[in-house]
């Protein structure tokens, strides 16, 4: 009887020492990312060990490896996923179908961001936009964290199910000119002076990217006008937005002409986001907009 009490006490101390890992794994199981509970034999995988109902402890695969594999399987089986958060207008979609490109879009927005994956602390993955700002943090435990506009701290998100794939809109070359003319008219209203938009090097296959870039420019300019800079920085005078096909991305501003160089072969990654355009025009970093 006394020996049994000592063994029981020893197991109790061991489980207490492993409490942080147990709590982290339990939170993941609640999200459905890991389910290794087998009622037959009462086997549960915890922090790299298997604890059976008999009280015997056996070494198994490290929990970090199990978690990584569980996440990878889920990601590959659901390449286009909708994520919900506490605020309805912050719901977003991640599309992992494009090799080397992770596409992001707020559900209520038309703009698609290209995010790059950067390793973070504790095995997390940071998803950054073309300004280098973190938009989503994929946590190894606890689920993704969204960093939306005007939020000093991240907001927890959860998988809501599959979503419609993200991709370019269908735009014919003959429709590009009137579409750019409409955007120019919108800019006249925003800036209160004439603005023209020109497209150089556009063809039937790249017309959609030119239109998408012009829409990003309109969003950036509208954002700056709606949110004056407290430091006194203002939007520079613009008389023309010139979209140019190139072998590298570049932004130029000279003599009231904003020149945007596009790499049409790179798709969404070949043009600047509205955030990068807004940062270039105002000289500061601007968080994600849902215009």
C-alpha positions in Angstrom: 0.0 0.0 0.0 2.8 2.4 0.9 4.7 1.5 -2.3 1.6 2.2 -4.4 1.3 5.7 -2.8 4.9 6.5 -3.6 4.3 5.5 -7.3 1.1 7.5 -7.4 2.9 10.5 -5.9 5.7 10.2 -8.5 3.3 10.2 -11.4 1.5 13.2 -9.9 4.7 15.2 -9.8 5.6 14.2 -13.4 2.2 15.3 -14.8 2.4 18.6 -12.8 5.8 19.3 -14.5 4.3 18.6 -17.9 1.2 20.7 -17.3 2.1 23.5 -19.7 2.6 21.1 -22.6 -0.6 19.3 -21.8 -2.6 22.5 -21.8 -1.2 23.5 -25.1 -2.0 20.2 -26.7 -5.5 20.2 -25.3 -6.1 23.6 -26.9 -5.1 22.2 -30.2 -7.4 19.2 -29.8 -10.3 21.5 -29.2 -9.6 23.0 -32.6 -9.7 19.6 -34.2 -6.1 19.8 -35.4 -5.1 16.8 -33.4 -7.1 13.8 -32.2 -5.1 11.0 -30.7 -7.4 9.8 -28.0 -8.1 6.1 -28.3 -10.7 4.8 -25.9 -9.5 1.2 -26.2 -6.6 1.1 -23.7 -7.2 4.8 -22.8 -4.1 6.0 -24.7 -3.4 9.7 -24.9 -0.4 11.4 -26.6 1.0 14.1 -24.4 4.2 16.1 -24.8 6.1 13.3 -26.5 5.0 10.5 -24.2 2.2 7.9 -24.2 0.4 7.5 -20.8 -1.6 4.3 -20.5 -4.3 3.5 -18.0 -2.0 1.1 -16.2 0.3 4.0 -15.2 3.1 2.9 -17.5 4.9 5.7 -19.4 6.3 4.9 -22.9 8.3 7.2 -25.2 6.6 8.0 -28.6 7.1 10.5 -31.4 7.9 14.0 -30.1 4.8 16.1 -29.8 6.3 18.9 -31.9 6.6 16.5 -34.8 3.1 15.2 -34.4 1.7 18.7 -34.3 3.7 19.7 -37.4 2.5 16.7 -39.4 -1.1 17.2 -38.2 -1.0 20.8 -39.4 0.5 20.0 -42.8 -2.1 17.3 -43.5 -4.9 19.7 -42.7 -3.3 22.5 -44.8 -2.9 20.2 -47.9 -6.4 18.8 -47.6 -8.0 22.3 -47.5 -5.8 24.6 -49.6 -8.3 27.4 -49.8 -9.7 28.2 -46.3 -11.9 30.8 -44.8 -11.0 32.1 -41.3 -13.5 33.8 -39.0 -12.7 36.2 -36.2 -14.7 37.9 -33.5 -15.4 40.9 -35.8 -17.4 39.9 -38.8 -15.7 42.4 -41.2 -12.3 40.9 -40.4 -13.0 37.4 -41.8 -10.4 36.4 -44.4 -9.4 33.8 -46.9 -6.1 32.1 -47.4 -5.3 30.4 -50.7 -2.3 28.0 -50.7 -2.8 26.6 -54.2 -0.2 28.8 -55.8 3.3 27.5 -55.5 5.5 30.0 -53.8 2.6 32.4 -53.3 0.2 32.6 -50.4 -2.8 34.7 -51.3 -4.9 36.6 -48.7 -8.1 38.5 -49.0 -10.6 40.0 -46.5 -14.0 38.5 -47.2 -15.5 42.0 -47.6 -12.7 43.3 -49.8 -11.7 42.9 -53.4 -8.0 43.3 -53.0 -5.7 40.2 -52.9 -2.5 40.4 -51.0 0.5 38.1 -51.6 2.0 37.0 -48.3 5.4 35.5 -47.7 6.1 33.0 -45.0 8.8 34.0 -42.4 9.8 31.7 -39.5 8.9 33.2 -36.1 9.6 32.4 -32.5 8.5 29.1 -30.9 8.0 27.5 -34.3 5.3 30.0 -35.4 5.1 31.2 -39.1 4.7 34.9 -39.8 2.8 35.8 -43.0 4.0 39.2 -44.2 2.8 41.6 -46.9 5.0 43.5 -49.4 5.6 46.2 -46.8 7.1 43.6 -44.5 4.2 44.0 -42.0 2.8 40.8 -40.4 -0.9 40.3 -41.4 -1.3 36.8 -39.9 0.7 34.7 -37.4 0.2 31.0 -37.8 0.8 29.7 -34.3 2.1 26.2 -33.8 -0.3 26.0 -30.9 -3.5 27.9 -30.4 -4.4 28.7 -34.0 -3.8 31.7 -36.3 -3.7 35.3 -35.1 -4.9 38.2 -37.4 -3.3 41.6 -37.2 -5.9 43.9 -38.7 -6.1 47.7 -39.2 -6.0 49.8 -36.0 -5.4 46.8 -33.8 -2.5 47.0 -31.4 -2.7 43.3 -30.6 -3.6 40.3 -32.7 -7.1 38.8 -32.9 -7.5 35.0 -32.7 -9.0 33.4 -35.8 -10.4 29.9 -36.5 -11.0 27.8 -39.6 -14.6 28.2 -40.8 -14.3 25.8 -43.7 -13.4 25.8 -47.4 -13.6 28.9 -49.5 -13.8 30.0 -53.1 -10.3 30.0 -54.7 -8.7 33.4 -55.1 -7.5 34.4 -58.6 -7.5 37.1 -61.2 -10.7 38.6 -62.6 -11.6 38.0 -66.3 -10.6 41.2 -68.1 -10.3 41.6 -71.9 -7.9 44.0 -73.4 -10.7 45.9 -75.1 -12.3 46.5 -71.7 -9.2 47.9 -70.1 -9.3 51.4 -71.5 -12.9 52.2 -70.3 -12.2 50.6 -66.9 -9.1 52.8 -66.4 -11.1 55.8 -67.5 -13.7 55.1 -64.8 -11.0 54.8 -62.2 -9.5 58.1 -63.4 -12.9 59.7 -63.0 -13.1 58.4 -59.4 -9.7 60.0 -58.7 -10.9 63.3 -60.1 -13.6 63.3 -57.4 -11.1 62.3 -54.7 -8.4 64.7 -55.6 -10.5 67.5 -57.1 -8.3 67.9 -60.2 -7.8 66.0 -63.5 -5.9 62.7 -63.4 -5.1 60.4 -66.3 -4.2 56.7 -66.2 -2.1 55.2 -69.0 -1.1 51.5 -69.7 2.0 50.6 -71.6 2.7 47.0 -72.7 -0.7 45.5 -71.8 -2.0 42.5 -73.7 -4.9 40.1 -73.5 -3.2 38.0 -70.8 -2.0 40.9 -68.6 -5.0 43.3 -68.9 -6.4 42.0 -65.5 -3.1 42.9 -63.7 -3.1 46.5 -65.1 -6.7 46.9 -63.9 -5.9 45.4 -60.5 -3.0 47.7 -60.0 -5.0 50.8 -61.0 -7.7 49.7 -58.4 -4.9 49.4 -55.8 -3.7 52.9 -56.6 -7.2 54.3 -56.2 -7.6 52.5 -52.8 -4.2 53.9 -51.7 -5.0 57.5 -52.7 -8.5 57.3 -51.2 -7.0 55.9 -48.0 -4.5 58.8 -47.6 -7.2 61.4 -48.3 -9.5 59.9 -45.7 -6.8 59.7 -43.0 -4.7 62.8 -42.9 -1.2 62.3 -41.5 -0.8 63.8 -38.0 2.8 64.6 -38.8 1.8 66.9 -41.6 2.8 64.7 -44.5 0.3 65.1 -47.4 -0.4 63.3 -50.6 1.9 64.6 -53.4 0.4 66.3 -56.5 -0.6 63.7 -59.1 -1.6 64.4 -62.7 -1.0 60.9 -64.2 -0.6 57.3 -63.1 1.5 55.4 -65.6 1.4 51.6 -65.6 4.4 50.1 -67.3 5.4 46.4 -68.1 8.9 45.7 -66.8 11.2 43.0 -65.7 11.2 44.3 -62.1 8.9 46.1 -59.7 9.6 49.7 -59.2 7.7 52.9 -58.1 8.7 56.3 -59.3 7.2 59.8 -58.7 8.5 62.7 -60.7 6.8 65.8 -62.1 3.4 64.7 -60.7 3.6 61.4 -62.6 3.4 58.2 -60.6 5.0 55.4 -62.6 4.3 51.8 -61.5 6.4 49.1 -63.0 4.7 45.7 -63.3 6.1 42.2 -63.7 3.2 40.6 -65.5 4.7 37.0 -65.5 4.5 37.0 -61.6 0.8 37.5 -61.3 -0.4 39.2 -58.1 3.2 39.2 -56.8 4.2 41.3 -59.8 2.4 44.4 -58.7 2.4 46.5 -55.5 -0.5 46.3 -53.0 -2.5 49.3 -52.0 -0.5 49.3 -48.7 2.8 49.6 -50.5 1.5 52.3 -52.8 0.1 54.2 -49.8 3.4 53.9 -47.9 5.3 55.1 -51.0 3.0 58.1 -51.6 2.8 59.2 -47.9 6.3 58.1 -46.8 5.0 56.0 -43.9 3.8 52.4 -43.2 0.0 52.0 -43.5 -1.9 49.0 -42.2 -4.3 46.8 -44.1 -7.3 48.5 -45.6 -10.6 46.9 -46.7 -11.6 49.5 -49.3 
